[in-house]
């Protein structure tokens, strides 16, 4: 079963889900922006995002000693900003490199920057300002060795990543429900005192 979601819904729910597994506000916000970008580019993200959240939820510290160099679903924008600032290639193990491409795409458009991404020694994406080319079978969603250069290489063999100007996007209802379970951890429990002090009706109004 599929449901229809807006980009704003996707961004907000993903941000809350990251907060629900203990990610700090700044990185959680970046994660929400990345999720909305992927929806806008018709790139699958919800299922693998839930798998990432599940893994983070199983780690009490969220930052185990053997963690990858970059957990792309919420660290990609910061990594892209660093590479753009120092103008120096970067390489390391990346969890969910598909999300790294999204982070690079966001920064490239904002800063009029270019990047080339190699995954496992093979060209995976070329980002040039507001255009993104990816491999025909998509960028992987596991852990991979990634090399990033702060320039645009030849896009031969890659395909232009589509941009959707639609406000609403289709998503799996079950995946969205699972994301909501992580997001719900950020909700403040309702009490009678909060109801009475809030904008809604208190008991005195119901008499």
C-alpha positions as CSV (number, residue, x, y, z in Angstrom):
1,X,0.0,0.0,0.0
2,X,1.3,3.5,-0.9
3,X,0.5,6.8,0.6
4,X,1.1,10.4,-0.7
5,X,3.4,12.6,1.2
6,X,4.7,16.2,0.8
7,X,8.4,17.1,0.9
8,X,7.8,19.0,4.1
9,X,6.2,16.0,5.7
10,X,9.2,13.8,4.7
11,X,11.7,16.4,5.9
12,X,10.0,16.9,9.3
13,X,9.4,13.2,10.0
14,X,12.9,12.1,9.1
15,X,14.3,14.9,11.3
16,X,12.2,13.7,14.2
17,X,13.2,10.1,13.6
18,X,16.9,10.9,13.8
19,X,16.2,12.7,17.0
20,X,14.4,9.6,18.2
21,X,17.5,7.5,18.0
22,X,19.7,10.2,19.7
23,X,21.2,12.2,16.8
24,X,21.8,15.8,17.7
25,X,19.6,18.6,16.4
26,X,22.0,19.8,13.7
27,X,22.6,16.5,12.1
28,X,19.0,15.4,12.4
29,X,17.9,18.5,10.6
30,X,20.4,17.7,7.8
31,X,19.0,14.2,7.6
32,X,15.6,15.6,7.1
33,X,16.8,17.9,4.3
34,X,18.6,14.9,2.6
35,X,15.5,12.7,2.8
36,X,13.3,15.5,1.1
37,X,16.0,16.0,-1.6
38,X,15.9,12.3,-2.4
39,X,12.1,12.3,-2.6
40,X,12.3,15.3,-5.0
41,X,14.8,13.4,-7.2
42,X,12.7,10.2,-7.2
43,X,15.4,8.2,-5.5
44,X,14.4,5.4,-3.2
45,X,15.3,6.2,0.4
46,X,12.7,5.2,3.0
47,X,13.4,1.5,3.4
48,X,17.2,2.0,3.7
49,X,16.7,5.0,6.0
50,X,14.7,2.8,8.3
51,X,17.5,0.2,8.2
52,X,20.0,2.8,9.2
53,X,17.8,4.0,12.0
54,X,17.4,0.5,13.2
55,X,21.2,0.1,13.3
56,X,21.7,3.3,15.2
57,X,19.0,2.4,17.6
58,X,20.8,-0.8,18.5
59,X,24.0,1.1,19.4
60,X,23.6,2.8,22.8
61,X,26.3,5.3,22.1
62,X,25.4,5.8,18.4
63,X,29.1,6.2,17.7
64,X,30.8,2.8,18.0
65,X,34.5,2.6,17.7
66,X,34.2,0.7,14.4
67,X,31.6,3.1,12.8
68,X,32.2,4.1,9.2
69,X,34.0,7.4,8.5
70,X,30.7,8.9,7.4
71,X,27.1,7.8,8.1
72,X,25.6,9.5,5.0
73,X,21.9,9.8,6.0
74,X,22.7,12.6,8.5
75,X,26.4,13.4,8.0
76,X,26.6,13.9,4.2
77,X,25.9,17.7,4.1
78,X,28.7,18.4,6.7
79,X,31.1,16.1,4.8
80,X,30.3,17.9,1.5
81,X,30.7,21.3,3.0
82,X,34.1,20.3,4.4
83,X,35.3,19.0,1.0
84,X,34.0,22.2,-0.8
85,X,35.8,24.4,1.8
86,X,39.2,22.7,1.6
87,X,39.1,21.9,-2.1
88,X,40.8,18.6,-1.4
89,X,39.8,15.0,-2.2
90,X,38.4,12.9,0.6
91,X,38.1,9.1,0.9
92,X,36.7,6.8,3.5
93,X,34.1,4.1,4.4
94,X,30.6,5.5,4.0
95,X,27.3,4.0,5.2
96,X,24.6,4.5,2.7
97,X,26.6,6.3,-0.1
98,X,23.3,6.9,-1.9
99,X,22.6,9.6,0.8
100,X,26.1,11.0,0.4
101,X,25.2,11.9,-3.2
102,X,22.2,13.8,-2.0
103,X,24.3,15.8,0.5
104,X,26.8,16.6,-2.2
105,X,24.0,17.6,-4.5
106,X,22.6,20.0,-1.9
107,X,25.9,21.7,-1.2
108,X,26.8,21.8,-4.9
109,X,23.7,23.7,-5.7
110,X,24.0,26.1,-2.8
111,X,27.7,26.8,-3.3
112,X,28.0,26.4,-7.1
113,X,30.4,23.5,-6.5
114,X,31.2,20.3,-8.4
115,X,32.0,16.8,-7.1
116,X,32.9,13.4,-8.5
117,X,32.1,10.3,-6.5
118,X,33.9,7.0,-6.9
119,X,32.4,4.0,-5.1
120,X,34.5,0.9,-4.8
121,X,36.9,2.3,-7.4
122,X,34.2,2.9,-10.0
123,X,32.4,6.2,-11.0
124,X,29.1,6.4,-9.2
125,X,28.1,10.0,-9.5
126,X,29.1,13.4,-10.9
127,X,27.6,16.5,-9.4
128,X,27.9,19.9,-11.2
129,X,26.1,22.8,-9.6
130,X,22.4,21.9,-9.9
131,X,22.8,18.8,-12.0
132,X,23.5,15.2,-10.8
133,X,24.4,12.2,-12.8
134,X,24.4,8.7,-11.3
135,X,25.1,5.1,-12.3
136,X,22.2,3.5,-14.2
137,X,21.6,1.0,-11.5
138,X,21.7,3.6,-8.7
139,X,24.2,4.2,-6.0
140,X,24.5,1.5,-3.4
141,X,22.9,1.6,0.1
142,X,25.3,-0.5,2.2
143,X,28.8,0.3,3.4
144,X,31.4,1.1,0.7
145,X,34.8,2.7,0.2
146,X,34.1,6.1,-1.3
147,X,36.4,8.6,-3.0
148,X,35.3,12.2,-3.6
149,X,37.0,14.8,-5.7
150,X,36.0,18.5,-5.6
151,X,35.5,18.8,-9.4
152,X,33.2,17.3,-12.1
153,X,34.6,14.5,-14.2
154,X,33.2,13.1,-17.4
155,X,29.6,11.8,-17.1
156,X,30.0,9.1,-19.7
157,X,28.1,6.0,-18.7
158,X,26.0,7.9,-16.1
159,X,22.4,9.1,-16.3
160,X,21.0,12.4,-15.4
161,X,19.2,12.2,-12.0
162,X,15.6,13.4,-12.5
163,X,14.2,16.3,-10.6
164,X,10.5,16.2,-9.7
165,X,8.7,19.5,-9.3
166,X,5.7,17.7,-7.8
167,X,4.7,18.7,-4.3
168,X,3.6,15.2,-3.3
169,X,5.4,11.9,-3.5
170,X,4.4,8.2,-3.2
171,X,5.8,6.2,-0.3
172,X,5.3,2.8,1.3
173,X,2.8,3.0,4.1
174,X,4.6,0.4,6.1
175,X,7.9,2.1,5.8
176,X,6.4,5.5,6.7
177,X,4.7,3.9,9.8
178,X,8.1,2.5,10.9
179,X,9.7,5.9,10.5
180,X,6.9,7.3,12.5
181,X,7.7,4.9,15.4
182,X,11.2,6.5,15.8
183,X,9.8,10.0,15.3
184,X,7.1,9.4,18.0
185,X,9.9,9.2,20.7
186,X,10.3,12.9,20.4
187,X,6.7,13.6,21.3
188,X,6.0,15.1,24.8
189,X,3.5,12.9,26.7
190,X,0.1,14.6,27.2
191,X,-0.9,15.3,30.7
192,X,-4.0,16.9,32.1
193,X,-1.9,20.0,33.2
194,X,-0.6,20.4,29.6
195,X,-4.1,20.0,28.1
196,X,-5.5,22.7,30.5
197,X,-2.6,25.1,29.7
198,X,-2.6,24.5,26.0
199,X,-4.6,25.9,23.1
200,X,-7.2,23.1,23.3
201,X,-10.1,22.8,25.6
202,X,-9.6,21.9,29.2
203,X,-12.0,20.2,31.5
204,X,-13.6,23.4,32.6
205,X,-14.6,24.1,28.9
206,X,-16.3,20.8,28.6
207,X,-18.7,21.2,31.6
